[in-house]
């Protein structure tokens, strides 16, 4: 069966109104997992990532479920997620999901039983011999709903609404289950591979954090990323993430900006440290130059995963008016918990 590239979304700052595009908009929750294109040819199942990387071997439980439940050959667009927690208190678990990408077959099989994944379908690209990408989203959705009548966990069909007030409510409530926003899809448009025709609204918040170190840019000159810290209830400064995406001019200016607070040893040399390596570090250097915790900056972030920022955050400005000791975890906005099962089922 033919391979498909996923349709993409453009970030917007506010939820668009239904009549803001010709034909109106359909809204759905924005799932926080791995984008997956599932292809079932009638006997075999393959799963590819957004960048066409093969994911099939990492999720054998989804392969088995798709083989058993898909009634006809098809290609589905959706999200791979992991749901964790007690009944009535489930939420998405990003850390558990990332651990599923592992080279050892024995570990993959074990984790497929310990932390099984789910697949949330939100579009249909092919049904039998029919290429559905030329159809409108409304027509594709109708076909997908019919196909999904046979779905049982771990396969799910995402919910949708045409009502912007309902979508706004989802934006607030569903964050407590680990979702990270709302997607709006033009109802009249066909599926456009690699085109940013969908609209996504994500959560954005501000926090004051302490600069605790920096990594040199891969070019060998300037600041590549700033490492950030917050104080916990015991007064311990803990690393919570990093900020990068500086321009060439900013990278060089930051070296001078941070020079007065670089931590140095008895001989005057900068003190270096290293963050813990992970499978995502690959061969990258995890070393950084330590800074005395004296500089505060304001950053923008979307959500917290455990005690770290979920994604790389964005630099806003320096905050010379803030005392570093006041940069604590308790300043962060924590969404009210919401059961993931109520979103899925």
C-alpha angles and dihedrals in degrees: 000000000000121000120240132204114219125254110244138218133233117220117242129182099230139028108272120231118249094246095049091098130039110271094018134257136281116210129209138167116274107236119213106219142078116318107235135190107203116201120191115182095184096276111025131051127208128182121201130186127235088269092048093256112149114253098167098104093051096059109043091157090061091048090054093046094049092047091052100041109034106094098197138016108283147147117234130193116208149111132284111219139165120224118206136176140059122308108283092021104061125140139168115278112208095177092055089049094053090050089062090073098085133140097223114090092204092056092046091054092046094049091046086065098037098043106016117192129229129212119220110198118209105162141028120219102172135014117188107312093340122105103215098186093095091057123092118261090251091057093045090049092052091053092045092052090053092049091047093060087093094049121120128167127323086036116066140173115226117237121243138192138188091208115097092201090058090047090051089052090051090050090060103034102039093056086075087065093052100266116136108213145306133297122212118203126193104243097210100048127097122235107280114197116224091359123123098227098132121079124225129195115196134183115266125186139168129236137174111230139174122249105232102167148338139225121223113245117261089249087067094245132087133001114314097182140352119228115221135209141190131194118243127212091277092054095253116144108228129189111246105174143294145270124220140145094105122162121244090259093048093049092057094042091052091059089061092039092056099037094096092057100042108127111237136191127232090279093052096253120138113261112237132198137172135229120233114278121239136179087268092058090070106170095333120129109250094189123119141178112253122234128202106249096251105108124079125197134182116233138180120232138169106214146339124247107199104312098335136075109265095224137016107287130226125246115237108169146313116272108209088165093065125085110225092228089063091062098098138154091247090072091067121102108240114195119232111263116259128184114254089206088065089056097046102036 
